[in-house]
Amino acid sequence: MAKRDYYEVLEVTRTVEFEEIKRSYRKLAVKHHPDKNPGDETAQLRFHEISEAYEILGDPEKRAAYDRYGHSAFQGGMGGSGGVHDPFDLFREMFGASGGSAGGGIFDHFFGGGGASQDGRGSDLRYDLRISLEEAFAGCEKEIEIRKLDTCDTCDGSGAAKGAKVSTCSLCRGRGQVVASRGFFQVAQPCPQCHGAGQTIDKPCRDCNGQGRAEKTSRIKLNIPAGIDEGSRLRSSGGGEAGARGGSAGDLYVVIHLKEHPVFVREGSDLHCQIPIPFVTAALGGEVEVPTLSGPVNLKIPAGTQGGSDFRVKGHGMTRLQSHGKGDLHVKLEVEVPTKLNPEQRQALQNFAELCGEENTPIHRSFTERIKDLFSV
């Protein structure tokens, strides 16, 4: 099935600024989040599609490449546990540079592409990690478990069996690459004889088939900084796949997703919540306890407060990333009307209603003034 246009996926036009892309991504990610749609495979697929689109359009360089070349600039996609690809994959296709596990094209070497590079560098990996809003607020340490190609224990990454003879490749003379002509261009490609290693082995390691790496389960510890937001990406240097025959390891990119919170909705460094207050408190005024991520605080309610009123509690929002400050908490009040009245309570309210004059219903009086012309003949 053909990929949809990333702008269409995020429901924005091609000319919008980054902030509009970010707002649309947040709205759609919340709507289709797996926590909000348990067991809904369609919502889960949509969520991954939205995340993939934002991975590209949320990065200025990748967005520019996508605007110019479309999906062909990112062959292989961004999802799952595969390599994190870049726009220079397009050059590999144009000039015929291979990207096998033992070596990659010249653009891999200079620009750190998703395949193993000419010096045997391992592939970069992506991991999607879901954390709670509380963990994003305070920061935390996480340990993740992934299956990936890691250094072979049997040969210690050399790719050679015990007593094997390692020789300089006769074709590339140890350079690991050969020069191929492509019309007017001359392009360096991995050597087809040694696959970019620069060496040949007469007796390869049986456990890794001479690659110097084998699939293992690895545990990686991550420090999640306080204030991290939905869609943020952390880089674990060397946390990707091991390089071939002792080559350097790739990197691991961890994409953060926030679980839906039962009380708060996040917008940047601010939090929003809605709390109910008794009818009497709204009429007479008083104090109510408001929850925050750092503990409850008291909020003063003026007499005559109307339902839907918004109050700002300064400094009780989200931690700002790489800053000591915090955003604000925006509290929307919902006046709770009693639903079950006994005869005595009902009579008391009726007496109260008779005592109230028009001066106690300014909103109703204003509304009546605005609509009276609609009913005049």
HUSUL-V119643 format. One record per helix or strand of 2 or more residues. SS is the DSSP state (A for helix, B for strand). FROM is the first residue (numbers start at 0). TO is the last residue. If there is no record, write none. Layout:
SS/FROM/TO
SS/FROM/TO
This chain:
A/5/8
A/17/30
A/40/56
A/59/73
A/88/94
A/105/110
B/124/130
A/132/137
B/139/150
B/165/167
B/176/181
B/184/189
B/198/200
B/212/223
B/232/235
A/243/245
B/251/257
B/264/266
B/269/277
A/278/283
B/285/289
B/296/300
B/309/312
B/328/335
A/342/354
A/357/359
A/361/373
